[in-house]
Amino acid sequence: MSDTSEPGQVTDATLEAEAVDEQQQGRAAGQPPTPEEEAAADRTADAGKGVEEPYREMTEKGAHIKGEGAIEG
């Protein structure tokens, strides 16, 4: 495949490839959420409620475990 464009110039093939990538990968970071994404976030806003205390207990117990696999420090 021969590229006859000048160095630093964006070719039509590059623009085409970027468009295909964007379609396959979805929206890029930094773009505002769509109305559908905002609605989905609102529906799942309470999904993590009630996990905080058991998580703290688990990490506290795990921090004091001695034995195989424990990291001595």
Secondary structure, 3 states (H helix, E strand, C coil): CCCCCCCCCCCHHHHHHHHHHHHHHCCCCCCCCCHHHHHHHHHCCCCCCCCHHHHHHHHHHHHCCCCCCCCCC
